[in-house]
């Protein structure tokens, strides 16, 4: 329980600090910072997009480094984690957004071992390819 409590505390502090940054908005319990809106209309849940994603924990631990390695993934916006899908609908193709997801909107107290501990706040740095 100690680790989970630490994650919850660290996450709360991180979210409070992040929420004060420029252009950060809250929606459905998660926080969003649009770094670049992209081009054209905002994405819809039915759109299939090519994403570059880096996922980190508040302490800087990387649980998804695919974006750092230049890898991309293709997915339907509506098929992604709800908090991420909400974020993507705020930007267009070519856009860049940071999504900060509290544990209750992410993997909760169970986490997603071994990469994601229980109670973890998830930070996704997402760039959408300007194509399609």
MILUM-55106 format. One record per residue: residue in three letters; y, z, x of N, C-alpha, C, O in turn. Coordinates in steps of 0.02 Angstrom, whole numbers, padded with zeros to 5 digits, always signed. Last residue first. Example, Ala and Ser with C-alpha at 12.3 -4.5 7.8 and 13.67 -1.06 7.14 Angstrom:
BEGIN
SER-00112+00354+00642-00053+00357+00684+00002+00394+00645+00057+00402+00670
ALA-00284+00390+00660-00225+00390+00615-00165+00390+00660-00166+00423+00712
REM end
This chain:
BEGIN
UNK+00580-02182-00179+00543-02182-00242+00585-02193-00303+00559-02194-00359
UNK+00678-02072-00073+00638-02132-00087+00607-02127-00155+00607-02074-00186
UNK+00721-01967+00024+00764-02010-00016+00728-02076-00030+00745-02128-00001
UNK+00627-01815+00012+00638-01881+00042+00679-01924-00005+00672-01920-00066
UNK+00696-01656+00006+00664-01708-00033+00679-01775+00000+00737-01791+00014
UNK+00665-01506+00086+00703-01568+00088+00663-01620+00050+00603-01627+00060
UNK+00670-01331+00076+00640-01394+00051+00689-01452+00056+00746-01448+00034
UNK+00616-01182+00119+00669-01227+00139+00641-01297+00125+00594-01319+00158
UNK+00579-01035+00036+00560-01105+00046+00622-01145+00064+00672-01143+00029
UNK+00523-00878+00050+00583-00918+00063+00560-00989+00079+00526-01001+00129
UNK+00462-00746-00048+00448-00810-00016+00512-00850-00008+00552-00856-00056
UNK+00419-00578-00032+00471-00625-00054+00459-00689-00014+00448-00687+00046
UNK+00264-00497-00062+00308-00536-00019+00359-00578-00058+00343-00608-00110
UNK+00165-00422-00119+00233-00398-00127+00284-00439-00089+00342-00419-00084
UNK+00039-00455+00004+00058-00433-00063+00130-00408-00064+00153-00378-00016
UNK+00068-00588+00124+00049-00521+00105+00071-00505+00033+00115-00537+00006
UNK+00004-00742+00161+00058-00710+00122+00035-00640+00099-00011-00634+00059
UNK-00108-00777+00240-00040-00797+00259+00015-00757+00225+00066-00741+00255
UNK-00237-00753+00202-00207-00706+00249-00133-00720+00262-00098-00679+00293
UNK-00180-00698+00039-00204-00685+00106-00239-00746+00136-00266-00787+00099
UNK-00063-00698-00052-00108-00754-00043-00135-00748+00028-00116-00786+00072
UNK-00029-00561-00164-00014-00605-00109-00060-00665-00108-00093-00679-00158
UNK-00039-00461-00258-00101-00484-00226-00086-00526-00164-00125-00525-00116
UNK+00083-00439-00311+00056-00387-00269-00008-00408-00233-00028-00377-00184
UNK+00149-00609-00311+00142-00541-00335+00114-00492-00285+00120-00501-00225
UNK+00176-00736-00275+00105-00718-00277+00094-00644-00293+00038-00620-00289
UNK+00315-00759-00369+00275-00792-00317+00202-00773-00325+00170-00789-00375
UNK+00382-00682-00452+00384-00754-00469+00341-00794-00419+00332-00854-00427
UNK+00367-00559-00396+00342-00567-00465+00345-00640-00488+00313-00658-00538
UNK+00429-00574-00269+00355-00572-00275+00330-00585-00346+00279-00617-00356
UNK+00561-00700-00279+00538-00631-00277+00462-00629-00290+00435-00676-00318
UNK+00606-00835-00179+00565-00816-00237+00542-00743-00231+00508-00726-00183
UNK+00729-00943-00141+00704-00876-00123+00672-00847-00186+00704-00835-00237
UNK+00752-01101-00077+00730-01064-00137+00702-00997-00114+00657-00995-00072
UNK+00868-01218-00027+00831-01158-00006+00815-01121-00070+00859-01110-00112
UNK+00869-01397-00019+00880-01334-00054+00840-01278-00023+00785-01288+00003
UNK+00926-01559-00016+00900-01505+00027+00918-01439-00007+00977-01427-00023
UNK+00898-01733-00067+00928-01666-00070+00892-01615-00026+00836-01627-00003
UNK+00835-01850-00081+00877-01843-00022+00911-01774-00018+00948-01760+00029
UNK+00850-01848-00257+00815-01873-00197+00862-01870-00138+00921-01887-00143
UNK+00938-01698-00310+00914-01766-00319+00874-01787-00257+00865-01747-00211
UNK+00929-01532-00385+00949-01580-00334+00919-01648-00350+00880-01656-00397
UNK+00878-01453-00481+00949-01444-00467+00975-01494-00416+01036-01500-00405
UNK+00745-01468-00484+00782-01501-00539+00858-01492-00531+00897-01519-00570
UNK+00704-01388-00381+00706-01460-00369+00744-01497-00424+00773-01550-00412
UNK+00708-01262-00443+00754-01279-00389+00761-01353-00380+00816-01379-00372
UNK+00601-01271-00532+00669-01259-00558+00720-01280-00505+00770-01313-00521
UNK+00496-01285-00440+00510-01340-00487+00581-01333-00516+00616-01382-00524
UNK+00500-01160-00381+00515-01218-00340+00533-01277-00385+00580-01314-00370
UNK+00461-01079-00487+00526-01067-00455+00548-01126-00413+00607-01142-00409
UNK+00330-01133-00518+00387-01139-00564+00455-01129-00531+00502-01166-00546
UNK+00252-01232-00394+00267-01164-00415+00330-01166-00459+00379-01199-00440
UNK+00225-01400-00462+00238-01352-00409+00249-01282-00438+00256-01273-00499
UNK+00219-01490-00561+00155-01461-00540+00164-01407-00487+00116-01373-00469
UNK+00343-01547-00584+00318-01499-00632+00253-01465-00613+00233-01415-00644
UNK+00350-01641-00476+00395-01582-00479+00366-01528-00525+00366-01469-00506
UNK+00205-01691-00396+00245-01698-00457+00285-01633-00463+00259-01578-00455
UNK+00207-01727-00220+00187-01688-00278+00232-01705-00338+00287-01731-00330
UNK+00167-01746-00053+00189-01781-00113+00163-01742-00173+00104-01726-00177
UNK+00229-01681+00097+00179-01679+00044+00209-01713-00016+00269-01709-00029
UNK+00242-01710+00274+00269-01709+00207+00212-01701+00157+00154-01714+00174
UNK+00277-01650+00440+00230-01672+00387+00266-01669+00320+00313-01631+00310
UNK+00352-01601+00540+00368-01668+00517+00321-01694+00463+00325-01752+00443
UNK+00330-01473+00567+00289-01520+00604+00302-01592+00583+00268-01638+00605
UNK+00406-01408+00477+00428-01407+00546+00391-01458+00588+00417-01483+00637
UNK+00333-01424+00361+00398-01457+00366+00423-01460+00438+00456-01508+00458
UNK+00223-01341+00382+00213-01413+00377+00278-01452+00386+00279-01506+00415
UNK+00215-01207+00390+00254-01239+00442+00251-01315+00437+00272-01350+00483
UNK+00209-01074+00297+00198-01146+00287+00244-01182+00335+00304-01188+00324
UNK+00238-00952+00345+00172-00959+00313+00158-01032+00296+00101-01050+00282
UNK+00318-00873+00476+00310-00937+00442+00241-00941+00411+00191-00934+00445
UNK+00418-00729+00479+00350-00756+00484+00344-00820+00444+00364-00823+00386
UNK+00541-00676+00449+00539-00736+00491+00470-00765+00502+00464-00819+00530
UNK+00545-00576+00360+00546-00555+00430+00542-00615+00478+00538-00607+00539
UNK+00533-00641+00235+00598-00613+00256+00601-00593+00330+00656-00593+00359
UNK+00433-00787+00271+00440-00721+00241+00507-00693+00266+00536-00720+00314
UNK+00443-00966+00236+00445-00906+00279+00448-00843+00237+00465-00844+00178
UNK+00400-01135+00237+00398-01073+00200+00397-01013+00247+00356-01010+00293
UNK+00464-01293+00229+00450-01239+00275+00454-01174+00235+00504-01161+00203
UNK+00427-01458+00177+00434-01387+00159+00420-01341+00218+00370-01350+00253
UNK+00471-01606+00115+00460-01574+00180+00476-01501+00167+00533-01484+00149
UNK+00404-01713-00011+00439-01653+00011+00422-01635+00083+00366-01646+00107
UNK+00420-01837-00124+00393-01824-00058+00436-01768-00028+00497-01775-00021
UNK+00384-01829-00302+00429-01829-00244+00390-01816-00179+00335-01789-00179
UNK+00382-01886-00463+00340-01873-00405+00385-01880-00343+00418-01931-00334
UNK+00450-01818-00614+00458-01857-00553+00407-01837-00500+00390-01778-00493
UNK+00442-01732-00719+00394-01788-00719+00399-01830-00656+00357-01874-00645
UNK+00545-01644-00704+00477-01618-00695+00426-01675-00690+00373-01667-00659
UNK+00674-01730-00611+00645-01705-00674+00573-01683-00659+00544-01701-00608
UNK+00821-01723-00507+00750-01733-00518+00728-01703-00585+00760-01657-00611
UNK+00980-01796-00549+00938-01740-00529+00865-01754-00545+00849-01792-00591
UNK+01025-01963-00496+01014-01911-00547+00971-01855-00519+00933-01864-00472
UNK+01101-01991-00333+01077-02011-00399+01066-01952-00445+01095-01899-00435
UNK+01056-01896-00189+01087-01955-00220+01057-01970-00288+00997-01964-00299
UNK+01094-01728-00132+01056-01789-00133+01093-01843-00172+01152-01837-00186
UNK+01150-01603-00113+01126-01620-00180+01082-01683-00180+01039-01690-00223
UNK+01116-01483+00008+01136-01553-00002+01108-01574-00070+01049-01564-00083
UNK+01096-01351-00015+01126-01370+00049+01149-01443+00048+01197-01461+00082
UNK+01095-01235-00137+01093-01307-00128+01131-01325-00064+01192-01314-00060
UNK+01000-01100-00156+01058-01121-00117+01051-01196-00105+01007-01218-00068
UNK+00940-00985-00274+00942-01054-00251+01007-01067-00213+01061-01048-00235
UNK+00822-00859-00321+00888-00878-00295+00885-00948-00265+00835-00968-00235
UNK+00744-00809-00478+00742-00831-00408+00813-00851-00387+00857-00860-00428
UNK+00767-00776-00611+00743-00724-00566+00738-00744-00493+00728-00701-00450
UNK+00820-00888-00675+00753-00865-00693+00724-00817-00640+00664-00818-00627
UNK+00932-00907-00546+00906-00939-00606+00834-00915-00616+00792-00922-00572
UNK+01080-00889-00452+01018-00859-00476+00996-00896-00539+01038-00913-00581
UNK+01149-00971-00309+01147-00959-00381+01079-00927-00398+01029-00938-00364
UNK+01256-00984-00173+01191-00960-00196+01196-00943-00271+01240-00907-00292
UNK+01375-01025-00111+01340-01071-00157+01271-01048-00179+01230-01089-00200
UNK+01361-00916+00028+01398-00969-00007+01351-01011-00051+01297-01030-00030
UNK+01276-00758+00001+01294-00818+00040+01327-00870-00005+01322-00867-00066
UNK+01230-00658-00076+01302-00657-00061+01324-00717-00020+01384-00726-00008
UNK+01095-00671-00081+01132-00685-00143+01207-00687-00132+01244-00714-00173
UNK+01053-00626+00043+01054-00698+00030+01097-00714-00030+01133-00765-00030
UNK+01058-00487+00021+01100-00518+00072+01109-00593+00059+01164-00619+00062
UNK+00962-00473-00079+01030-00449-00090+01078-00482-00042+01133-00502-00061
UNK+00849-00526-00016+00876-00559-00075+00948-00537-00089+00989-00578-00108
UNK+00829-00432+00088+00842-00502+00104+00875-00537+00045+00924-00573+00053
UNK+00803-00317+00011+00861-00318+00056+00880-00391+00072+00939-00410+00070
UNK+00684-00360-00049+00742-00341-00090+00806-00345-00049+00856-00372-00071
UNK+00601-00380+00060+00617-00435+00016+00679-00421-00025+00722-00465-00034
UNK+00588-00251+00111+00618-00305+00153+00642-00362+00109+00696-00390+00119
UNK+00523-00193-00001+00588-00168+00022+00624-00222+00063+00682-00238+00050
UNK+00404-00267-00008+00448-00263-00066+00518-00242-00046+00567-00270-00070
UNK+00350-00246+00118+00367-00314+00098+00416-00312+00040+00465-00351+00038
UNK+00328-00108+00111+00374-00135+00161+00397-00205+00141+00456-00221+00147
UNK+00231-00106+00011+00296-00073-00001+00348-00099+00047+00405-00112+00028
UNK+00129-00172+00079+00157-00202+00018+00226-00172+00003+00272-00207-00017
UNK+00102-00082+00180+00125-00149+00197+00160-00181+00137+00212-00214+00143
UNK+00058+00029+00103+00116+00033+00148+00146-00035+00163+00207-00045+00159
UNK-00061+00000+00042+00000+00000+00000+00063+00000+00043+00115-00026+00023
REM end
